[in-house]
Amino acid sequence: MTVTPSFSTLAESYPREVAALLKTLREQNVRVIFTGEGEPSPLCRRVADDAGARIVRLQVGALSPPGGE
């Protein structure tokens, strides 16, 4: 399952959208929320807490191509 509400940290979250996201996370028993680099937003932390999930930060800019170079 993939939920991508926005690709921008400047996007505004609406209470109805957050409630729907939480409902989906709970229904699907999501236990991990992956975020991009940087500190997760307070909203992300709140959603993870409310859903009973943990946040895992991915450092996508540090990944190397196949072969490791």
CNS distance restraints for C-alpha pairs under 8 A (distance, minus, plus):
assign (resid   6 and name CA) (resid  11 and name CA) 6.62 0.50 0.50
assign (resid  13 and name CA) (resid  17 and name CA) 6.76 0.50 0.50
assign (resid  13 and name CA) (resid  18 and name CA) 6.79 0.50 0.50
assign (resid  14 and name CA) (resid  18 and name CA) 6.30 0.50 0.50
assign (resid  15 and name CA) (resid  19 and name CA) 6.06 0.50 0.50
assign (resid  16 and name CA) (resid  20 and name CA) 6.18 0.50 0.50
assign (resid  17 and name CA) (resid  21 and name CA) 6.10 0.50 0.50
assign (resid  18 and name CA) (resid  22 and name CA) 6.15 0.50 0.50
assign (resid  18 and name CA) (resid  47 and name CA) 7.80 0.50 0.50
assign (resid  19 and name CA) (resid  23 and name CA) 6.17 0.50 0.50
assign (resid  20 and name CA) (resid  24 and name CA) 6.24 0.50 0.50
assign (resid  21 and name CA) (resid  25 and name CA) 6.14 0.50 0.50
assign (resid  22 and name CA) (resid  26 and name CA) 6.13 0.50 0.50
assign (resid  22 and name CA) (resid  47 and name CA) 6.71 0.50 0.50
assign (resid  22 and name CA) (resid  50 and name CA) 7.44 0.50 0.50
assign (resid  22 and name CA) (resid  51 and name CA) 6.14 0.50 0.50
assign (resid  23 and name CA) (resid  27 and name CA) 6.08 0.50 0.50
assign (resid  24 and name CA) (resid  28 and name CA) 6.01 0.50 0.50
assign (resid  25 and name CA) (resid  29 and name CA) 5.96 0.50 0.50
assign (resid  25 and name CA) (resid  30 and name CA) 5.15 0.50 0.50
assign (resid  25 and name CA) (resid  51 and name CA) 6.31 0.50 0.50
assign (resid  26 and name CA) (resid  30 and name CA) 6.38 0.50 0.50
assign (resid  26 and name CA) (resid  51 and name CA) 5.87 0.50 0.50
assign (resid  30 and name CA) (resid  51 and name CA) 7.55 0.50 0.50
assign (resid  30 and name CA) (resid  53 and name CA) 6.42 0.50 0.50
assign (resid  31 and name CA) (resid  51 and name CA) 7.82 0.50 0.50
assign (resid  31 and name CA) (resid  52 and name CA) 6.55 0.50 0.50
assign (resid  31 and name CA) (resid  53 and name CA) 4.14 0.50 0.50
assign (resid  31 and name CA) (resid  54 and name CA) 6.19 0.50 0.50
assign (resid  32 and name CA) (resid  48 and name CA) 7.97 0.50 0.50
assign (resid  32 and name CA) (resid  53 and name CA) 5.09 0.50 0.50
assign (resid  32 and name CA) (resid  54 and name CA) 4.92 0.50 0.50
assign (resid  32 and name CA) (resid  55 and name CA) 5.78 0.50 0.50
assign (resid  32 and name CA) (resid  56 and name CA) 6.75 0.50 0.50
assign (resid  33 and name CA) (resid  48 and name CA) 6.94 0.50 0.50
assign (resid  33 and name CA) (resid  53 and name CA) 6.61 0.50 0.50
assign (resid  33 and name CA) (resid  54 and name CA) 6.13 0.50 0.50
assign (resid  33 and name CA) (resid  55 and name CA) 4.83 0.50 0.50
assign (resid  33 and name CA) (resid  56 and name CA) 6.11 0.50 0.50
assign (resid  34 and name CA) (resid  55 and name CA) 5.89 0.50 0.50
assign (resid  34 and name CA) (resid  56 and name CA) 4.87 0.50 0.50
assign (resid  34 and name CA) (resid  57 and name CA) 5.74 0.50 0.50
assign (resid  34 and name CA) (resid  58 and name CA) 6.68 0.50 0.50
assign (resid  35 and name CA) (resid  40 and name CA) 6.91 0.50 0.50
assign (resid  35 and name CA) (resid  55 and name CA) 7.06 0.50 0.50
assign (resid  35 and name CA) (resid  56 and name CA) 6.29 0.50 0.50
assign (resid  35 and name CA) (resid  57 and name CA) 4.89 0.50 0.50
assign (resid  35 and name CA) (resid  58 and name CA) 6.06 0.50 0.50
assign (resid  36 and name CA) (resid  57 and name CA) 5.68 0.50 0.50
assign (resid  36 and name CA) (resid  58 and name CA) 5.21 0.50 0.50
assign (resid  36 and name CA) (resid  59 and name CA) 6.46 0.50 0.50
assign (resid  36 and name CA) (resid  60 and name CA) 7.05 0.50 0.50
assign (resid  37 and name CA) (resid  57 and name CA) 6.04 0.50 0.50
assign (resid  37 and name CA) (resid  58 and name CA) 5.91 0.50 0.50
assign (resid  37 and name CA) (resid  59 and name CA) 5.28 0.50 0.50
assign (resid  37 and name CA) (resid  60 and name CA) 7.21 0.50 0.50
assign (resid  38 and name CA) (resid  57 and name CA) 7.68 0.50 0.50
assign (resid  40 and name CA) (resid  44 and name CA) 5.94 0.50 0.50
assign (resid  40 and name CA) (resid  45 and name CA) 6.53 0.50 0.50
assign (resid  40 and name CA) (resid  57 and name CA) 7.96 0.50 0.50
assign (resid  41 and name CA) (resid  45 and name CA) 6.35 0.50 0.50
assign (resid  42 and name CA) (resid  46 and name CA) 6.10 0.50 0.50
assign (resid  43 and name CA) (resid  47 and name CA) 6.07 0.50 0.50
assign (resid  44 and name CA) (resid  48 and name CA) 6.12 0.50 0.50
assign (resid  45 and name CA) (resid  49 and name CA) 6.11 0.50 0.50
assign (resid  45 and name CA) (resid  55 and name CA) 7.43 0.50 0.50
assign (resid  46 and name CA) (resid  50 and name CA) 6.03 0.50 0.50
assign (resid  47 and name CA) (resid  51 and name CA) 5.98 0.50 0.50
assign (resid  48 and name CA) (resid  52 and name CA) 5.94 0.50 0.50
assign (resid  48 and name CA) (resid  53 and name CA) 4.77 0.50 0.50
assign (resid  48 and name CA) (resid  54 and name CA) 5.88 0.50 0.50
assign (resid  48 and name CA) (resid  55 and name CA) 6.70 0.50 0.50
assign (resid  49 and name CA) (resid  53 and name CA) 6.15 0.50 0.50
assign (resid  49 and name CA) (resid  54 and name CA) 7.36 0.50 0.50
assign (resid  59 and name CA) (resid  63 and name CA) 7.10 0.50 0.50
assign (resid  64 and name CA) (resid  68 and name CA) 5.30 0.50 0.50
assign (resid  64 and name CA) (resid  69 and name CA) 5.96 0.50 0.50
assign (resid  65 and name CA) (resid  69 and name CA) 6.38 0.50 0.50
